[in-house]
Every structure is written in structure tokens, then in C-alpha cells.
Amino acid sequence: MINMLEGWFNTTWHFAKKDYQEWPLRFTLEMVAWAVSIVCSLGMMLTVPNPPLIWLYPAWITGCVIYCWAAWTRGSFGMMANYLLLSTIDLIALIRMISKVV
């Protein structure tokens, strides 16, 4: 079991290292988007039932746009389409929310 986990860790480490070496900007932005998604999830968890969507939506949308761009640069249509759709849906929700407040 430990050998299997060690092998998985080594494979993952080498993949991440290679990914960074091939395109450092993309790797860095993906890590930023990952951190944003974790912060948004924690923000939702800690503030339900009334999360501060006016702050969370723009951060979440930004992360999705970064992921969409990264997927496009990788040639991953499925991931690009997914994050493009999520960005669009959440942008519409943000606009609707702001229009109700104003």
C-alpha cells in the first residue's frame, strides 16, 4: 500500500514539475484559480445561509475564466466548454443579483 501511494505521489510530482517547466504561466495561473476555488468554497461553507455572493461570484467567475483559458491552451475542449459555461451561468447570476440590489 505504501509503495502504491509513493508511486502515485512520484508520478504526480513529476507530472506537475513537467507541467510547470513546459508552461510556467499556465501552471501558476491554474494554481491561483485552484486557490480561489478553495477560498470561495470555504467562504460559502462559513457563511451559509447568507453567503456574501457579491464578493464570491466575481472571484469564482475569475477562477473559472482562468481554468477555461488553461483548458484551451491544453487543447481540452470538454474542460474549456465546462468552464466557459460555468463562467457564463455565474456571470448571468451576478448581473441578475446586482440588478435586483440597485
GROMACS elastic network, one bead per residue, 0.5 to 0.9 nm:
[ bonds ]
;  ai    aj funct       b0    kb
    1     4     6  0.50917   500
    1     5     6  0.63287   500
    1     6     6  0.85934   500
    2     5     6  0.50932   500
    2     6     6  0.59930   500
    2     7     6  0.84515   500
    3     7     6  0.60052   500
    3     8     6  0.85286   500
    4     7     6  0.50870   500
    4     8     6  0.61882   500
    4     9     6  0.86009   500
    5     8     6  0.50183   500
    5     9     6  0.60571   500
    5    10     6  0.85338   500
    6     9     6  0.50565   500
    6    10     6  0.60863   500
    6    11     6  0.85200   500
    7    10     6  0.51510   500
    7    11     6  0.60769   500
    7    12     6  0.84971   500
    8    11     6  0.51644   500
    8    12     6  0.60700   500
    8    13     6  0.84787   500
    9    12     6  0.51104   500
    9    13     6  0.59646   500
    9    14     6  0.85641   500
   10    14     6  0.61048   500
   10    15     6  0.84765   500
   11    14     6  0.52615   500
   11    15     6  0.61374   500
   11    16     6  0.86797   500
   12    15     6  0.50280   500
   12    16     6  0.61605   500
   12    17     6  0.85292   500
   13    16     6  0.52004   500
   13    17     6  0.60846   500
   13    18     6  0.85602   500
   14    18     6  0.60005   500
   14    19     6  0.83845   500
   15    18     6  0.51798   500
   15    19     6  0.60168   500
   15    20     6  0.85945   500
   16    20     6  0.61200   500
   16    21     6  0.85819   500
   16    27     6  0.82956   500
   17    20     6  0.51765   500
   17    21     6  0.62050   500
   17    22     6  0.86747   500
   18    21     6  0.50586   500
   18    22     6  0.61140   500
   18    23     6  0.86988   500
   19    22     6  0.52475   500
   19    23     6  0.63283   500
   19    24     6  0.74912   500
   19    26     6  0.86399   500
   19    27     6  0.66385   500
   20    23     6  0.54176   500
   20    25     6  0.79188   500
   20    26     6  0.77741   500
   20    27     6  0.53513   500
   20    28     6  0.77355   500
   21    24     6  0.59067   500
   21    27     6  0.87410   500
   22    27     6  0.87882   500
   23    26     6  0.55802   500
   23    27     6  0.63306   500
   23    28     6  0.87491   500
   24    27     6  0.51029   500
   24    28     6  0.60364   500
   24    29     6  0.85447   500
   25    28     6  0.51442   500
   25    29     6  0.60840   500
   25    30     6  0.84958   500
   26    29     6  0.51463   500
   26    30     6  0.60268   500
   26    31     6  0.85615   500
   26    66     6  0.88249   500
   26    69     6  0.86698   500
   26    70     6  0.61376   500
   26    73     6  0.83261   500
   27    30     6  0.51712   500
   27    31     6  0.62888   500
   27    32     6  0.87339   500
   27    70     6  0.83920   500
   28    31     6  0.51008   500
   28    32     6  0.62716   500
   28    33     6  0.86820   500
   29    33     6  0.61044   500
   29    34     6  0.84725   500
   29    63     6  0.88973   500
   29    66     6  0.67558   500
   29    67     6  0.81989   500
   29    70     6  0.80740   500
   30    34     6  0.60592   500
   30    35     6  0.85826   500
   30    63     6  0.83100   500
   30    66     6  0.68244   500
   30    67     6  0.63479   500
   30    70     6  0.70071   500
   31    35     6  0.61835   500
   31    36     6  0.85815   500
   32    35     6  0.50779   500
   32    36     6  0.61489   500
   32    37     6  0.86572   500
   32    63     6  0.76846   500
   32    66     6  0.86509   500
   33    37     6  0.61858   500
   33    38     6  0.86778   500
   33    60     6  0.84587   500
   33    62     6  0.76381   500
   33    64     6  0.72772   500
   33    65     6  0.87342   500
   33    66     6  0.63236   500
   33    67     6  0.67382   500
   34    37     6  0.51764   500
   34    38     6  0.63416   500
   34    39     6  0.87135   500
   34    63     6  0.72917   500
   34    67     6  0.86641   500
   35    38     6  0.51313   500
   35    39     6  0.61645   500
   35    40     6  0.85689   500
   35    63     6  0.86754   500
   36    39     6  0.50933   500
   36    40     6  0.60628   500
   36    41     6  0.85436   500
   36    59     6  0.66175   500
   36    60     6  0.68150   500
   36    62     6  0.84120   500
   36    63     6  0.61609   500
   37    40     6  0.50694   500
   37    41     6  0.61108   500
   37    42     6  0.85661   500
   37    59     6  0.79726   500
   37    60     6  0.62254   500
   37    63     6  0.65864   500
   37    64     6  0.85337   500
   38    41     6  0.50927   500
   38    42     6  0.61220   500
   38    43     6  0.84433   500
   39    42     6  0.50888   500
   39    43     6  0.59702   500
   39    44     6  0.85918   500
   39    56     6  0.88418   500
   39    59     6  0.89975   500
   40    44     6  0.61799   500
   40    45     6  0.85724   500
   40    56     6  0.58390   500
   40    57     6  0.83792   500
   40    59     6  0.72304   500
   40    60     6  0.65390   500
   41    44     6  0.51054   500
   41    45     6  0.61386   500
   41    46     6  0.86135   500
   41    56     6  0.88490   500
   42    46     6  0.60167   500
   42    47     6  0.84770   500
   43    46     6  0.53174   500
   43    47     6  0.61289   500
   43    48     6  0.85140   500
   43    51     6  0.71025   500
   43    52     6  0.79578   500
   43    56     6  0.74806   500
   44    47     6  0.53902   500
   44    48     6  0.59389   500
   44    49     6  0.84471   500
   44    50     6  0.83958   500
   44    51     6  0.55003   500
   44    52     6  0.78519   500
   44    53     6  0.84767   500
   44    56     6  0.79947   500
   45    48     6  0.59057   500
   45    49     6  0.87774   500
   45    51     6  0.81613   500
   46    49     6  0.89607   500
   46    51     6  0.79367   500
   47    50     6  0.58159   500
   47    52     6  0.74271   500
   48    51     6  0.52586   500
   48    52     6  0.89857   500
   50    53     6  0.83058   500
   51    54     6  0.86689   500
   51    55     6  0.89675   500
   51    56     6  0.79751   500
   52    55     6  0.57010   500
   52    56     6  0.61875   500
   52    57     6  0.85243   500
   53    57     6  0.53839   500
   53    58     6  0.83018   500
   53    94     6  0.80654   500
   53    97     6  0.87123   500
   54    57     6  0.59714   500
   54    58     6  0.71840   500
   54    94     6  0.73984   500
   54    97     6  0.80933   500
   54    98     6  0.78846   500
   55    58     6  0.60437   500
   55    59     6  0.67043   500
   55    60     6  0.88890   500
   56    59     6  0.52825   500
   56    60     6  0.59971   500
   56    61     6  0.85109   500
   57    60     6  0.50865   500
   57    61     6  0.59713   500
   57    62     6  0.84707   500
   57    90     6  0.68443   500
   57    91     6  0.77035   500
   57    93     6  0.84278   500
   57    94     6  0.64129   500
   58    61     6  0.50952   500
   58    62     6  0.60647   500
   58    63     6  0.86343   500
   58    90     6  0.85928   500
   58    91     6  0.79387   500
   58    94     6  0.77381   500
   59    62     6  0.51298   500
   59    63     6  0.63149   500
   59    64     6  0.87322   500
   60    63     6  0.51391   500
   60    64     6  0.62518   500
   60    65     6  0.86977   500
   60    87     6  0.81936   500
   60    90     6  0.82203   500
   61    64     6  0.50276   500
   61    65     6  0.61500   500
   61    66     6  0.86158   500
   61    86     6  0.77671   500
   61    87     6  0.52301   500
   61    88     6  0.83018   500
   61    90     6  0.65554   500
   61    91     6  0.68406   500
   62    65     6  0.51384   500
   62    66     6  0.62601   500
   62    67     6  0.86658   500
   62    87     6  0.79398   500
   63    66     6  0.51116   500
   63    67     6  0.62088   500
   63    68     6  0.85587   500
   63    87     6  0.87153   500
   64    67     6  0.50146   500
   64    68     6  0.60156   500
   64    69     6  0.86270   500
   64    83     6  0.53255   500
   64    84     6  0.72386   500
   64    86     6  0.68992   500
   64    87     6  0.57226   500
   65    69     6  0.62234   500
   65    70     6  0.85774   500
   65    83     6  0.66856   500
   65    84     6  0.68177   500
   65    86     6  0.88166   500
   65    87     6  0.63228   500
   66    69     6  0.51912   500
   66    70     6  0.61701   500
   66    71     6  0.85991   500
   66    83     6  0.86754   500
   67    71     6  0.60469   500
   67    72     6  0.85140   500
   67    79     6  0.81120   500
   67    80     6  0.74269   500
   67    83     6  0.64856   500
   67    84     6  0.87534   500
   68    71     6  0.51529   500
   68    72     6  0.61959   500
   68    73     6  0.87379   500
   68    79     6  0.69438   500
   68    81     6  0.73998   500
   68    82     6  0.77567   500
   68    83     6  0.50348   500
   68    84     6  0.58843   500
   68    87     6  0.86178   500
   69    72     6  0.50141   500
   69    73     6  0.62611   500
   69    74     6  0.86731   500
   69    80     6  0.70955   500
   69    83     6  0.88128   500
   69    84     6  0.89167   500
   70    73     6  0.51487   500
   70    74     6  0.63035   500
   70    75     6  0.86996   500
   70    76     6  0.87010   500
   70    80     6  0.78726   500
   71    74     6  0.50356   500
   71    75     6  0.61695   500
   71    76     6  0.50972   500
   71    77     6  0.70781   500
   71    78     6  0.83152   500
   71    79     6  0.57850   500
   71    81     6  0.87642   500
   71    83     6  0.85521   500
   72    75     6  0.50372   500
   72    76     6  0.58808   500
   72    77     6  0.67573   500
   72    79     6  0.81050   500
   72    80     6  0.56842   500
   72    81     6  0.89801   500
   73    76     6  0.77019   500
   74    77     6  0.87009   500
   75    80     6  0.83373   500
   76    79     6  0.56527   500
   76    80     6  0.61212   500
   76    81     6  0.86220   500
   77    80     6  0.50244   500
   77    81     6  0.59413   500
   77    82     6  0.84303   500
   78    81     6  0.52292   500
   78    82     6  0.61291   500
   78    83     6  0.87594   500
   79    83     6  0.62065   500
   79    84     6  0.84170   500
   80    83     6  0.53819   500
   80    84     6  0.59770   500
   80    85     6  0.84938   500
   81    84     6  0.50471   500
   81    85     6  0.60240   500
   81    86     6  0.85334   500
   82    85     6  0.52667   500
   82    86     6  0.62130   500
   82    87     6  0.86181   500
   83    87     6  0.59460   500
   83    88     6  0.84438   500
   84    87     6  0.51239   500
   84    88     6  0.61750   500
   84    89     6  0.86531   500
   85    88     6  0.50754   500
   85    89     6  0.60902   500
   85    90     6  0.85224   500
   86    89     6  0.51736   500
   86    90     6  0.60547   500
   86    91     6  0.83562   500
   87    90     6  0.53274   500
   87    91     6  0.59194   500
   87    92     6  0.85609   500
   88    91     6  0.50925   500
   88    92     6  0.61853   500
   88    93     6  0.86043   500
   89    92     6  0.52748   500
   89    93     6  0.63063   500
   89    94     6  0.87407   500
   90    94     6  0.60486   500
   90    95     6  0.85466   500
   91    94     6  0.50010   500
   91    95     6  0.61600   500
   91    96     6  0.85476   500
   92    95     6  0.51329   500
   92    96     6  0.61228   500
   92    97     6  0.85236   500
   93    96     6  0.50823   500
   93    97     6  0.60384   500
   93    98     6  0.85895   500
   94    97     6  0.50374   500
   94    98     6  0.61143   500
   94    99     6  0.85123   500
   95    98     6  0.51708   500
   95    99     6  0.60485   500
   95   100     6  0.86616   500
   96    99     6  0.51357   500
   96   100     6  0.63281   500
   96   101     6  0.88497   500
   97   100     6  0.53191   500
   97   101     6  0.65177   500
   97   102     6  0.89692   500
   98   101     6  0.51510   500
   98   102     6  0.62907   500
   99   102     6  0.53600   500
